[in-house]
Amino acid sequence: MPELPEVEVTRRGIAPVLTGRRVSGAVARTPSLRYPLPENLQRILAGHCLAGVSRRGKYLLLEFDHGHLMIHLGMSGSLRLVPATLPAEKHDHFDLVFTIRNKAVALRLRDPRRFGAILWLPGDPLLHPLLAGLGVEPLTEEFSAAWLKQELSGLSAAIKPTLMDSHRVVGIGNIYASESLFRAGIDPRTAAGRISLKRLQRLVPAIKTTLAAAIDAGGSSLRDFIHSDGSSGYFQQQYFVYGRAGTPCHVCGRTIRELRQGQRATFFCSGCQR
């Protein structure tokens, strides 16, 4: 599933190309993904200029003067910039077409599993139910060790699935939770409420560093994720623990272990993480 780094990489790829460009058309090839596609997007968007592209958690927000087009990539989605004349393939469900230097360019959503979403939000997007309950952004100053200590107070749940709770912190998916906990030297099974402030002062920078490194590397290209230009990310080449069960730890040499937490695979080193 595309997580915060992959969505941010997508945002950075399309924003400089499309911001300020005028929409010339919208093409829906399916009536619904996770939710029904908005009706009359052609009428709603044609002739309007894109004012900017922002991100909230794993949601992209395309800003227009009369509302926002919200896009979620779901489990397997990707957005690519392609010539509008390029024939659509089986899983290419939606095009938003722009005119750039007198040529038609499509922002094309490919979503093999159809768990993505495209919604038109005429009001304040942050008040929409899908966004209103989201937690803090981990790359902001608001996400601090002191804040996290207070947020985790009294929690008996393990720290790794707690970090993945988007109602607390957004965008720390399975890969990046495992990698961040390794960098901080914290066992993923540790009760969240029992982690000291001193250890959280290691964990918060580890999360920020992990996410920033993933963004710089273009995200993790697992399964279906590709960039807006069709290229792949390569952060998976930097993994310390994720997907490496049974292999030696790069730091201490012990065997990387795997366990299940909340139906998700967790990878860790029992030597480095205590």
Residue, then its C-alpha position, 0 to 999 in steps of 0.5 A: m500500500p502506498e504510504l506517506p512517503e509514496v504519496e508525498v513523492t507523487r505530490r512532488g512529482i505532479a505539483p510542479v507540472l500541473t499547478g497553474r494549468r487549466v483542466s480541459g477534461a475528465v474521463a471516468r472509465t468506471p462508476s466507482l472505486r472504493y466509493p462512487l466516482p463524483e458525477n459530472l466531473q467534466r462539468i465541475l472541473a473543465g476550464h478551471c486552473l489547478a491552484g496547488v497540490s497538498r497532502r493530508g496523511k495519505y490523501l492528495l488534495l488538488e485545489f481549485d478555486h471552487g473546491h478540492l479533488m481528493i484522491h486516495l491511492g488505496m492498496s495498489g493505486s498510482l498516478r502517472l502523467v501520460p499523453a492523453t492520447l495514450p490508450a488506457e489499459k485495463h486498470d486505468h480508471f480515471d484521467l484528469v486532462f490538462t493542456i500543457r504547451n498546447k498538448a493534452v496531458a492526463l493525470r491517470l489513476r491506475d488502481p488494479r485492486r480498486f480500493g482507491a478513491i476520488l471525491w469532489l469536496p466543495g467545502d473545507p476538505l479538512l472537515h470531511p469525515l475521511l480527514a477530520g479524524l486524522g492525527v498529527e503529521p509526523l514530519t511537522e514540529e507538532f510531532s514531538a517526543a513530549w507530545l507522543k509521551q502524553e498521547l501514549s500515556g496509559l496505553s498497554a497496546a504494543i508500540k508498533p501497531t500504535l504508531m500505525d494508528s492514523h487517528r494518532v499519527v498519520g502515514i507511518g505504515n507497516i514498513y516505516a514503523s518497523e524501520s523506525l523502531f529499529r533505528a530507535g532500538i525499541d522492541p516493537r512488542t513494548a507496551a506503548g505507555r511504558i516507553s520513557l520520554k528518553r526513548l521517545q526522544r530517540l524514536v521521534p527523530a528516527i521516524k522523521t529520519t526514516l520517512a525523510a530518507a524514504i521520500d528522498a529515495g522515491g519511496s518503496s516500490l513494492r508491488d504496484f507503486i510507481h512514480s508519476d513519471g513511471s519510475s520506481g522508488y528504491f528505499q527498499q534497498q535501505y531496509f534494516v529489518y523489513g522483509r529480511a526475516g532469517t537474514p543477519c542484522h546489518v548492525c549486530g549480525r543476529t538473525i532478523r525475526e518476524l512476528r504478527q501484530g494486528q494481522r500485519a508482519t513485524f520485522f525486528c532484531s532482538g539484539c538491537q531492539r530491546 
